[in-house]
């Protein structure tokens, strides 16, 4: 096959990177723009397979030369972005954030960022969207593909290579479908469940060119499929799963349609220009967006989003012409390897840096160890697909109070444990991370959540609690229709008293960050109550309405912790929340004490 330059593929790169950038900067404008990464995967699979197949056929393939080309293509821009990100992070991030950034910088330098991010994924990691190197998971998957697939092609006879690509595509896709419901994080980050997207491109490299009529039809269908993906999907769509098949199929149809009318449009010079800088733009856009939010300590509006995109584009152009293009031609692979090692060491050092400008008491307050001792993790609070049965999670003492919900419900447990020291009641904990207590398929409930919640209903039927408390990160879109099956099931189980406890205050960027930012701006410890950095309680109003419509009692956690918009930040030297929304032990004890009379605990 020929490996001649195809301008339409640069145009397709432009479509892919533009969709990702727009999704991150303006998520409401293009809710499914994240599928641009999947387009990149198909393109990479096609190009790498074509290059390797061509060299093998010409008997010029050399593994060392192949990997040297990859190093010269990928390392220069990545080295600059990693170094700049760590440098800025040292000035803006807190200790825990620096530790995470340092680990992820090292992982990115080793092209295992996807595996590192997977190891950090859990429901407590609610600030994941503010990790400056989060986007490099996709680069890790591509590099892992580059390490394995050329070797497979090298050892296989020519006729077996398309078969290997097809087998890899089908097996990986099936694995993706099988795991996405119960293990969404692993399915998203693991190379085994993403390989089918690259293999779709690889298989295209063995296809003969089709007649023009077929190419015209395929190209039109391909661009429609890609555009549909941008607007049919959103951040709550189970992904990759079946959904990823749409952008992957669309990209494949466009790649196989060289010379079609749509492809000629993709070959226009403005699109080619964006395609040429697409790698640098992808590298820069996310750190710029994240650091701007961290610096301003608030989400970006449309104006600031445009500023961030413009800055990322300017950095991408500069990086392409001053770094990428010259280094691709002139740099030696070993020199780039040394530079990457230096950057990795720089990143590693970030994990051990202390934040110097905060007084010791405030630093101790912010970096207080996460106290999950009372949460009964992996037994009464299941995490990430665990299959526990809640055995031993219910006491026999009466009256029995059962708490059902996600990890924020588990955060209530230390407070009720403290309350038991002075009040007579039993406690049951039935919680699953990321799973609100609903029984119907909805945006916030995976198949795993529905399965475990049905099991919780059976457990409640057995233990017959006197009161069931429902608590979670209630979504603003939750409705009476979503919650009614839960209430009906509890009533059918004979539960006499059902209480919805509304959401706790949500701290933008996390309460520890709010405390640090307040000090840096005012040189004072954050006051005990503040209206800064905290949400305005629309979710509380929504859930109050849901409870009223269903005829169940509603207890407002926000009313207990806030005076109008001034919400409780600390109790003495202890913050009330350890992140965006999970209560600390002090916060949990305060909330439990405040709402106890409304729950009949006197």
N, C-alpha and C positions, 0 to 999 in steps of 0.2 A: 504494500500500500504506500501511498505518497504521504509525506509529512509536510507538505507545502503549507505555508502560512494561510490561515483562513480568517479574514477580517470579520466575518459574521460571528465567529466564536468570541472575538474581543467585544463585539457588540452584545453578545449574550452575557458576557462577564459584566458589562455595564448595567444590564438589566438586573443581574443578580446582586451586585454590590449596592446599586441604588435602592433596591427593595429592602435590603437589610438596614441600610442607613436610615431610610425613611421610617421603617418600623421602630427603630430604636429612638429616633428623635421625635417622631409624631405617630405614636402607636395607633391613635384613633383614625389617622388618615389612611394607613395601610395595615390593617390588623394582622394580615397573614404574611407580611413582608419577610418574616424569618425564613421562609422557604427559599430565599436566595442562597442560603448555605447549601441546600440540597441541589440547587442548580450548579453551584461550584463543584460539588462532589461528582456529578455526572460529567462535567467538563474535564475535571482532573483524570477521572478514569479513562475517558476517551483519549485524551492527549498522551498520557503516559503509556497506555497500551499501544497506541499507534507508533510512538517513538521506539519503544522496545521491540515491537514486532518488525518494524522496518530495519533496525540494526541487526536483529537476529537473522532476518532473511538475507541481508547483505553480508552476513558473517563478520560484522564489525562491532558487535555488542561486547561491552566490557563493563562489568559491575562497578569497578573502581571509577571509571570515567563517568558512568551514569550517576553515581552518588556525588561525585565532584560537581557535576552540572546542577544537581539538586541543591547542593550547599551554596553554590554561587547564585542560584536563583532565589533561595529562600532566606539565607542568613543575613545579608546586608541590612535590609529594611527592618527585619525582626530585631537585630542587635540594637539598632538605634531606638526603636520603639520601646523595647524592654528597658534599656538604660534610662531613657527619658521618664518612663512610667515609675520606675523605682525611685529616681531622683525626686520627682514631684511628690510621690507617696511619702517619702521621708519627711516632707514638710507639711503634709495635710492630714495624714492618717494617724489614728491612735494605735496603741501597742498591739491589740488583738488584730486590727486590720493590717498592720505592718507585718505581723507574723504570717498571716494568710498571704499577703502580697509576696513576701519573700519566698514562701514555699511554691507559690504558683509561678513566680519568675524562674525559679530553678526548674520546675516541671516543664515550663514552656521552652526553656533552653534545651531540654532533653526530649522535647516533643511527646510528652506524656501528660500534657495539661488536662486532657479529658479524664484521665484516670485519677489525677490529683483532685480535680473538681468533684468527681464522683465520690471520692473518699470523704469529702467535706459536706456532701449533701445530706441534710436532715432537716426536719421541720424547724429546728431552732435557728438554722442558718437563714433567717428571714432577710438579711441584708445582701443576699447573693447578687442581686441586681446592681449593687454598688461595688462589686469587685472589678478593679480596673482591667484585669486580664481574663475576665470570664469568657470573652469571645474566642480565645485561643484554643478552646477545646476542639474546634473544627480543624485547626491546623495539626493538632496531635493525631486526629483520625487520618488525615491525608498522609502524614509522614509514616504512620504505621502501615498504611496501604503501600506506600512507595518501598518500604523495606521488604514486604512479603511478596507482593504480586510479581515484580520483575524476576525474583528468584524462581517462582513457580513457572513462569513463562520460559525461563532459561532451561529448566530441566525437562520440560514437556516437549514432545514432538509437535510440529506445526499443526497437525490436524486435531490434536487434543486440546489446544489452547482455547478455542471457542467453547468446547464442552466444559472445560474447567471454569470458564467465566459464567456459563449458564448455571452450572451446579452451585457455584458460589452465590450467584444472584438469588436463586430459588431458596437455598438453605438459609441464607441470611435473612431473606424476607420473611420466611416462615418463623424463624426465631424471633424476629422483630414483632410479628403479630402475636406470637404466643406470650411474650413477656411484657408488652407495653401496658397491659391492663393492671397487673399486679406489681410490676417493677418499672415504673415509668422513668425514673432517673437512670437506672442501669441501661435501659433500652436507648435512652437519649445519648448517653456518653460512650457506651462501649463500641469498639470497632466491629465486633462480630454482628451487632444488630444494625450497623450502619453500612457495612461492606456492600450490601446489595445495591446501594445507590451508586457507588463507584463502579461496581461490576456492570451496572446497566450501561454506563459509558464505555467500559472495557469491551462489552459484547458488540457495541456499535462499530468498533474498530475493525471487526472481522466481516461486517456487512458489505456486500457489493452495492454499488450505487444503483438507486432505483430509477425507473422511468420518470420523466419530468412531471407528468400528471400526478403520479403518486407523491412526489416530493412537494408539489404545490399544496395538495390536500393535507399532507402530513404537517407541513410547516404551519398552515393556518390552524389546524387542530392543536398543534403544540403551543402556539402563542396564546390561544384561547385558554388552554389548560393552565398555563402559567399565570395569566392574568386572573383567572378565576380563583386560583390558590391564594392570591394576595388578599382577596376579599371574602372568601368563603370560610377561611380559617382565622383563629385568633389564639391568644395566649392560653386559653383554656382547652383548646383542642388536643385530645390525646395524640402525642406525636413522638416518633415518626408514625408508627402504626399504618393503618390503611391510608390515612390522609396523605402521607408523603408520596404515595404512588402517583398522585396527580401532578405535582411539579416535576417529579422524576420522569414520568412518561412524556410530559410536555417538552422538557429539555432534550430528551432522547429524540423525539420527533423532529425538533428543530435541527439538531446536530446531523441527522441523517438526510436533511433536505438542502444540502449545499446547492446554491444557485437559484433557489426558489425566491419568489417575490418578497416574502417576509424576511428571508435571509439577506436579500439585497438591501432592505431597509436597515437591518442590523449592521450592515457594512458601511453605513454613512460615517463620515469622519468624526462628527461630535461623539457618536457612540463608541467608535474605536478609541478616541482619546480617553474617555472615561474607563474603557476596558483596560487600557494600558496602565493606568494608575490604580486599578481596582484592588490589587494586593495591598499596596501602601494605604489606600483609603480604608480598606477593611481593618488593617492593623491600627490606624490612628483614631478612627471615629469613636470607638467605644471608650478608650481612656479619656478622650477629650470630653465626651458627654458625662462620664462619671465624675471626673475631677471638677468640672464646672458645677455639678449638683452638690458635691461635697463642699466646695468653697463657698457657695451661696447658701448652703444648707436648706435647700428646698427643691422640689421638682422644677424642671425647666418649662417655661411657657413657650409659645410658638416663636416669639421673637428670639429668645435665648437659644432655642433649638436651632434656628437658622444661623445664629452666630456660631454655635458649636459645629454645625455642618460645614460652614464656610471655612472655619479655622482648620478642621480636619482635612478638607479638600486642599487648602493651601499647603499644609504640611505634607500631604500625599504627593502633590506636584513637585515640591522641593525634594522630597525623598526619592522620587522616581528619577529625576534628572541629575541630582547631585550624588545619590548613593546607589540606587538599584542598577541603573543602566551602566554607569562606569565600572562598578564592582563586578557585574556579571561578565564583563569582558576582560578585566585586568586582574582581579583579586585571585589569589591562590587559595585553594580549599583549606589548607592547613592554617593559613593566616586567619581565615574567617573562623575556623574551629577554635583557635586560641582566643580570638575576640569574644566568641560566644561563651567560652569558659570563664573569661573575666567578668562578663555580664552576669553569668550564673552565680559567681562568687559574690558579686555586688548585691544580687538579689538575696542570696543566703544571709548576708550581713544584715539586711533589713529586718530579718526575723528576730535579731537580738538587740535592736536599738530601743532605748527607752525614750519616751516622750519627755523632753527636758523642761518644758515651760509651764508645767502644772505643779502647784504645791503638793506636797506629799499627802496630806489628808484627802484632797480631791482625787489625786492619782489612785489612792487606795480605794476610794469610793467607786471610781470608774472601773478599776480592774479587779474588783472583788470577784473571787472565784465563783463560777456558776454552780449553784447549789441544787442539784437534781436528786439529792438523797431521798427526799420525801416523795418523789414522783413515781417510784417503783417502775422504772424503765424496764422494758422487755418482759414484764410480767403483767402489770395492770395498765401499762401504757405501751402499746405495741408501736413499732417503728419500722417503716420501709418494708412492708410486705411480710412481717413476722406473723406466724400462725399460732400464737398462743391462744389459750381457751379461757383466760381470766380466772383460772383456778386459784382460790385463796385470796381473791380480791374483794370479798364481801365479809363483813363482820356479822356476828349473830346478835349483837346488842340492839335493843329497840328503844325509841323509834329509829328506823334505818333510813339514812339519807344516801341515795345513789347519785353519783355525778357522772354524767355521760357527755362526751364531747371529744375535742381534739386536744392538742398539747396545752392550749390555754386552760382547758378544764383541769388538766393535771397540775397546772400551776396553782390552782385553788387548794389542792390537797394539803400542803403544809399549813395553810391558814386554818382549815377545819381540824387538822390534827391538834393544833394549839388550842382550839376552841374546846376540844374534847377533854382537856385538862380541867375545865370548870363546868362543863355541861354533859349531861347524860344522853348520848345518842351514838348509834353505830354509823359506820361509813363504808360505802362501796365505791370503788373506782373502776370505771369502764371507759377507757379512753384509747384513741388510736390517732397517731399523728397525721395531720393533714386531712382528717376525716370529720367534717361536721356531722351532727346526729340527724341525718336524713336518710330516708329509705328508698328514694326514687332517683333515677338517673338525672343528674343535673350537672351544670358547669363545674361545681365544686366537689363532686363525688365520683371517684373512680370505681371500677368494678370491685376492686379490693375493699374499698370503703363500704360499698353496699353489702358485700358479703360479711364483713366483720360487724356492721351495724345490725344486720339481721341476727347474727349470733348474740349480740348484746341484748336484743329484745328477748330472745329465748332465755338468756341468763336472768334478766329482770323478771320474767315470768316465774322462774324458779325461786328467786330469792325474795320476791314480793316486798319491795321497799315501800316505806310509808310516803316518801317524797322522792321524786326524780328531778334533779336539776340538769337542765340542758344548757351547755355553755360552749362557745366556739368563737372563731374569728368569723362572725356572721358577715356574709357578703351583702353589699347594698342591693344586690339583685335577688336575694332570698325573699321568698313570698309565702303567703299562707298556703298556696297550692303545693309548694315544695315541702313545707313543714307539716302539713296536715296528716300525711300517712304516718309520721312518727307519733303524733299526738293520738291518732286513732289506735295505733298498735299498743301504746302505753295504757290507754283506757281499756282496751280489750284484755290487757294483762292484769287488770284490776288495780292499777296505780290510782290512789285516791287524790294525790296532789301532784300536779305537774307544774314546774316553775322554769320559765326561760330566763336565764341571767344574761343580760345584754353584754355587749363587748366592752372590754376595758379600753381606756384611752390609748390611742395609737400615736406613738412618737415618731415623727419624721426623722429617718436616719438612725433611730434608736436613742433611748434616754441617756445612756452614757455619752454618746456623741453630743447630745444636746447640752449636757452639763459641761463638757469640755469647751464647746463652742461658746457657751454663755460666758465662761471665765475668760476666754481669749478676747471676747468683745468688750467685756465690762470689768475685768480684773476683780470679779466677785464670784463667790460660790453661788450656784443657781438657787433662787429662792425656793421655799418649800412648795409654793404654788406658782404656776405661771401659765399664761395663755400662749406663750411662744412655743413653736416646734410641735404643737399637738393638734390633732384633727378636731373638727368642729362638731362631731357627733351625729352626722346624718345616718350612719348605720344604727345608732342607738334609737333614733326616731323611727327608722324603718322596722326594726324588730319589735318595738313597742306596739306598732300597728299590727304586725303579724300575730303577736300574742293576743291582742284584743279581738282580732277576727276569729281566732281559734278558741276563744273563751278560756285561756289559761292565764295564770298569774305571771306578771312580768316584774322582774327586779332589775333596776338599772345599775350596773357597775359604774357607769359614768357618773350618775348622780351621787354615788357613794364616794367617789374619788375626786370629784370636781365641784367647785362652786362657780356655777355658770361655766365660763370657758377657762377658768383658772384651775388647772389640774395638779394633783399632788405629785411632786417630783421626788421627795425624799422624806424619810422619817428619821430625824437625827442625822446620823452619818451614813445611812443606808438608802440607796435609790429604791424607788418602788417598782422599777421595771429593768430587766437585764438587757433588753434589746428594744425592738419596736413595740412589742405588745405583751411579751411573757413577763408575769409578775415575779419579782424576787420574793424571798421568804418574808421579808418585812412587808412588802406590798400585799402579799397573799394574806398574811395575818391581819393586816389592817382591813382589807376588803371583807374577809370572812366575819370579822367582828362587827363591821358596819351593817352587813346584810342579814346577820343571824336572826334578828327578831322577825324579819319578813319571811323567813323560812320556818318559823315556828320554834326556833331554838332560843329559849329564854333562860 
